[in-house]
Amino acid sequence: MSTPFELAGCDPTELSERELQVLRLITSGKSNEEIGATLYLGINTVKTYIRTSYRKIGVATRTQAVLWGVHHGLLEGYTLVATADRTTGDDLSEPFGSSL
C-alpha cells in the first residue's frame, strides 16, 4: 500500500538546497518572517521558495508541508517512529515484543 507521499512522487533530491532549507525551517515551526531572517531573504523571496517547494512535493498547505518534512527526516533531532502496522495490526513501537 502506498502512502500519499509516494503517490505524489515526492523526492527530496528534486528540491534545490535553498528549497530544502526553507522546508526544514517550516517543518521546525518557523514563520515566514523567521525563515527570512534566518536565511537573509526578503519575505517575497521566502514566499516564492515556499510556493515552488510545495509544487514540487505535491502539497497545498503548510500543515501538509510539515507532515512531508517530518516523513522525509527534515525535523532535526527527531526520528519518525511507526506505532502500528495498519495492514497486520502489529504494534511496531516495541520491536522485541512485550516479553522484555
HUBELLIN-V882064 format. One record per residue. N is the residue number from 1. SS is DSSP state (alpha for helix, beta for strand, coil for the rest). NEAR is the number of other ideal C-beta (glycine too) atoms within 12 Angstrom. D_CENTER is the distance of its C-alpha to the mean C-alpha in Angstrom with 2 decimals. Layout:
N_SS_NEAR_D_CENTER ; N_SS_NEAR_D_CENTER
This chain:
1_coil_9_19.93 ; 2_coil_9_16.83 ; 3_coil_17_13.50 ; 4_alpha_17_12.54 ; 5_alpha_22_9.86 ; 6_alpha_15_12.90 ; 7_alpha_10_15.17 ; 8_coil_23_13.42 ; 9_coil_15_13.84 ; 10_coil_29_10.38 ; 11_coil_15_10.90 ; 12_alpha_24_9.32 ; 13_alpha_13_13.06 ; 14_alpha_19_13.85 ; 15_coil_28_12.31 ; 16_coil_16_14.76 ; 17_alpha_15_14.54 ; 18_alpha_22_14.67 ; 19_alpha_32_11.86 ; 20_alpha_29_9.61 ; 21_alpha_28_11.35 ; 22_alpha_38_10.79 ; 23_alpha_42_7.01 ; 24_alpha_32_7.40 ; 25_alpha_33_9.97 ; 26_alpha_37_8.43 ; 27_alpha_33_5.90 ; 28_coil_22_9.32 ; 29_coil_19_11.14 ; 30_coil_26_13.20 ; 31_coil_18_15.29 ; 32_alpha_25_16.15 ; 33_alpha_16_19.35 ; 34_alpha_17_17.88 ; 35_alpha_32_15.64 ; 36_alpha_23_18.90 ; 37_alpha_15_20.90 ; 38_alpha_19_18.71 ; 39_alpha_26_18.59 ; 40_coil_11_22.07 ; 41_coil_23_21.17 ; 42_coil_15_22.81 ; 43_alpha_17_21.15 ; 44_alpha_13_21.77 ; 45_alpha_19_20.22 ; 46_alpha_30_16.99 ; 47_alpha_21_17.12 ; 48_alpha_21_17.85 ; 49_alpha_32_14.88 ; 50_alpha_36_12.62 ; 51_alpha_20_14.71 ; 52_alpha_22_14.72 ; 53_alpha_38_11.01 ; 54_alpha_28_10.62 ; 55_alpha_18_13.59 ; 56_alpha_25_12.48 ; 57_alpha_37_9.32 ; 58_coil_23_11.46 ; 59_coil_28_10.30 ; 60_coil_17_12.86 ; 61_coil_14_11.79 ; 62_alpha_25_9.89 ; 63_alpha_15_9.28 ; 64_alpha_24_7.86 ; 65_alpha_40_5.52 ; 66_alpha_25_4.66 ; 67_alpha_26_4.81 ; 68_alpha_36_3.08 ; 69_alpha_36_0.75 ; 70_alpha_25_3.93 ; 71_alpha_27_5.24 ; 72_coil_28_5.27 ; 73_coil_17_6.65 ; 74_coil_32_5.68 ; 75_coil_23_7.27 ; 76_coil_16_10.76 ; 77_coil_10_13.47 ; 78_coil_14_11.83 ; 79_coil_11_11.72 ; 80_coil_18_10.53 ; 81_coil_13_14.03 ; 82_coil_17_15.46 ; 83_coil_13_18.28 ; 84_beta_13_20.15 ; 85_coil_12_20.69 ; 86_coil_12_21.47 ; 87_coil_9_23.67 ; 88_coil_10_25.96 ; 89_coil_9_25.49 ; 90_coil_15_25.26 ; 91_beta_16_23.89 ; 92_coil_17_21.51 ; 93_coil_13_21.24 ; 94_coil_14_24.61 ; 95_coil_13_24.74 ; 96_coil_9_28.52 ; 97_coil_10_29.48 ; 98_coil_9_31.14 ; 99_coil_6_34.30 ; 100_coil_6_33.25
